[in-house]
Amino acid sequence: MNHTPLLPVETRLKLEKTAIKLVMVGDAIMAILGFAFFYATYSHAILMDAVYPFIDLIAALLTLRVVSLFARQTRQPESGHHFMGYAVFEPVLNFIKGILILGVILVAFYASVKALFTGGRMIDAHTAVFYSVLASLINFGLAWYLHRLNKLARSSLIEVDLQGWLIGGWLSVAVGLSFALAIWLENLGWYAWLPYTDPVVVVILILVILPMPLKILKENGLQIVRRSGNSDTGRAIKQRIVSALEGLTDRHGDLVSPEQVKMRYLQMGRMVYVQAYVLVPVDAEVTLAQQDAARARAHQALAQQLDYFSLDLVFTQQADWLA
């Protein structure tokens, strides 16, 4: 659980932009280093280290645009042309990033498996030792900084970038291991095994990190098809709504119990849409002004938990609507 105090929305949007610009700089550095050292070492592990940040640099431009749209949404009400504002752009962008990460991994996996069955591939291990150390430091250093920044920003966009840099860091570690293993085998005189070190290490590491992009695709894919929802979050939202409705009374006393509230919600990126139907007794004496006051209390209660949300709170005397 994140116990860091919640910053204002606009402040966190600025932190998001800062993180994305930092990621773009890191992507550019890693792409240049990766392609340069690939031509020096002929290691496909290094090539994979170069291709991913190059693709991610392009995706970061889209991410920056999405954050700008969110910033605009905090200043202007959402229009009828964009239901739930620009919320859908966030899981779509994260889903695309997940596909890119998975694509790079699968291409590297295919190339490495192919190399294993075709005699392997020779690498210049001595030249690339420096690269593996430098790349690992850059990847893990940036991932650590993004982790600290996201404690304040609490952004799924930054979280996906963080996962990508962690993956890049472990891939760089794999490159270092393959080079160290190649140098060790060379010192032992086992030259026949040298071509297999690079593809074997890459395949092993890919099998370890594969769940990361799959998790990104699953979580954001469910949001895109509108099947997302965390049970703990749902219970917390309903409890706040029920508590807000405790003030809805008439001469008979309290009119609403938890069993009389049917709630469903949808999360899409940072946006949460809450729909709640409240069953009011047929003989209840409740005015529209009382309903509006209860709705305002519920909205205020949810605002303490959620930054971006839309609430539909409907009062009815027909139980069929709760079904």
N, C-alpha and C positions, 0 to 999 in steps of 0.2 A: 504494500500500500504506500502511496506517495503522500508523505506528511508535509511536504513543502507548501507554504502558504500560496493560495491561488492568486495569481497576478491578474490585473485587468485584461480584458480581451485584446484591446489594441496593443498593449505591451507585449503580449504573447505572440501576436501577429508580427510585430517587429522582430522578435527573437526568431520566428520562423524564417523570415526573409534573411536575417543574418546567417542562420544555419545553412540555408540553401546556397547563398553566395559563397560561403566557405567551402561547401561541398563542390561547387563548380570549380573553384581554384584547385582543390585537391584532385578532382577528376582530371583537370588539364595536366597537372604535374605528373600524375600516375600514368596517364596515356603516353605522354612524351617519354618518360623513363622506360615504360614497358616496351614500346616499339623500338627504342634505341637499343635496349639490352637484348631484345629478341634477335635483332640482326647481328648482334655480337656473339650470342650464345646458341641460337637456333633451338631454344627451349620453347615448347608449346605451352608449358606452364606459365612462362613469362608472357607469351602472346595472349593467353587468356586474361592475365593480369592487366594487359593493355587494352584489350577490346572492350571489357566491361566498363571501365571508367569513361571510355570514349562514348559509348552508348548512353551511359548515365548522364554525361554532360549535356546531351541533347534533351534527355528527359527532365533535367533540372530546369531548363528554360521553361518547360511547360509547368513545372511545379511552382516556379516563381509567379507565373501568370495566375495560377489557381489561388495562391495566397493573396495576390492583389485583388482578386474578385471577392475573397472573404473579407478583406479590409474594406472594400466598397460596401459590402452587405452590412457591416457594422454601422455604417454612416447613413445608409439609405434602406428603406423597407424593401423587402423582396417584391418583385413584380409578378403579375399574373402569368407572365411567360415562363417563369422559373419556379415551379412548385417546390417548396422546401429550399428556396434560394438556389445557391450553387453547390449544394451539399453533394449531389451525385458525382461531381467532378473529382472529389477527393478519393472515393473508393475506386473509381475508374482509373485514375492516374496510378494509384497504388497497385492495382491489378496489372496494369501495363508494365510497371516496374518489376513486378513479380515474374511476369512472362519473360522480360528481358534477362533477369537474373537466371531463370531456369533455362532460357535458351543458350546463354553463354556456357552454363554448366553442362548441358547436354552435348553441345558441339565439342567441348573439351573432352567429355567422356567418350564420344564416338572416335575422335582423333586418337586418343590414347589407347583405346581398345584395338583400333585398327593397327596402330604402331606395334602393339604386343604381338600381333599375328603376322607382321611383315618385317620382323627383324629388329624392331625398336627404332630409336633415333639417337644419334650422337649429339651430345651437348658439350659446350665449352664450360665446364663446371668452375674452373678457377676464376674466369672472368666475371661470372655471375654471382659469386658469393656476396660481394658488396651490395649488389642489387637486392638480394633477398633480405638482407638485414635492413637496408634503407626502406624498402617497400613495407616490411612488417611494421617498422616504427611509424611510418606515415599512416598506414591503415588503422592500426590499433590506437594511435594517438588521436586521430580524428574521431574514431568511434567513441573513445573515452570522453572527448570534449562534447560531442553531440549528446552523449548520455547525460552529462551534467547539464547541458543547455536544455534538454528536454524535460528535466525535472521541473523547470520553470515554465517552459512553453507547453508541455503536455500535448504534443502534436503527433498524429499518426503518420503524417508525411515525414517528419524528422525520424520517427521510429523506423520506418521502412528504409530510409537512407542509412540509419545506424546499423541495421541488419546487413545491408549491402557492404558497408565498410568492414564489418566483422568478418563477413565471408571473404572479402578481399584480403584481410589480414591473415586468415587461416590458409588461403591459397598461397600467399607469400611465404608462410611458414613451410608449406609443402615444397615450394620451390627450393627453399634453403635446405630442407631435409634431403631432397633428391640430389642437390649438388654435393652436400656433405657425404652422402652415401656413394656417389660416383667417385669422389676423391678417395674415399676409403677403399673402394674396390680397386681403383687404379693403383693405389699403394700396395695392395695385396697381390697385384698381378692378375686379377680376375677380369681381364679385358673383355671377355665374351659377354659379361653381364652388364657392362656399362650402358649399352643402348637401351636397356629396359628400366633403368632407374627412374627416369623422368616420367614415362607413362604409368608405371606402377604406382608411384606416389600420388600422381594426379587422380587416378581412378579411386584409390583408397580415400583420399580427402573428399572427393565429390560424393561418395556414398555416405560420408559422415555429415556433410553440410546440406544434403538434398532436402531434408525436412524443413529447412528455413524458408526457401521460396515457396514450397508447397503450402506452408502455413499462411504465408502472405496471400496466396491465391485463394485459399479457402475462405479466410476471414473477409476479404474484400469482395470476393465473388458472391458470398451470401448477402452482403449489403447491396450489391448491384441488383440482384434478383429479389431483394426486399424480403429476405428470410432471416435477417439477423435479429439478435436479441439475447442479452445475457440475463439469466434468471435472477441473479442477485440484484442487478440494476433494476429489473422490472419490479421486484418486491419493494425496493427502496422508493421507486416512483409511486407505486400504489399506496404505500404507507403515508407518504406526504400528502397525496390527494385525499385519502380518508381522513387524516388529521385536520386538513383544511375544511372538510365538510362537517366536522363536529359542531361547528357554529350554526349549522342550518337547522333551525328549530321552529316549532309553532306551539300552540297551547298544549299539545300532547307531549311535547318534549323533543328529544333528538329524533330526526327523521331518517338518518342514514347510518347503516352499519356496513362493515367490510363486505358482507355477503351481498349487499345491494349495489356494489360497484363492480362493473365489468370493464377491465382495462386491457388495452393492447398497445404496444408501441413498436416503432420501427426506428432503427438507427442506421444512418447513412453518412459515413464519415464522422464528422463532429456534430452533425445535425440529428436531433431526436424528435420524432413526431409521436405525440401521445394522444390517444383517443380513449375517452372514458365515458361510459354510459352509467347514469345514476338512477336507480329505481326509487321513485318517490311514492309513498302510499297514496291511494286514490282519494282518501278523505283529508289529505294534508292541505294546510292553508299556507301555501308558499307563493310569494309574489315574484315577479320578474326581477325586481330590485334585489330581493334576497338571493335569487339564483346568481345574478351578476356579482354580488358581493362574495358569494362562495367561490365563484369562478376566479375572481381576482385574488382571493386568498390562496387558492390552489396554484395559480400562476406564480405568485410571489414565493410560495414554498418550493416550487420546482426550480425557480431562478437561483436558489441557494445551492442547487446540486448540478444544474446543467447550464452551459453557456449558450448553446444554440439549440432552441427547441420551439416547437409549435404545439399548442394545446387545444384540443377540441373537447370540451366538457359539456355533455348533453344530458339534460334532465328529462325523464319520461315516467309515465305511470303505466306503461305497458311492458310486461316482462319479456315479451317476444324480442324487443330490441336488445336485451342483454344476451340473447342467444346468438 
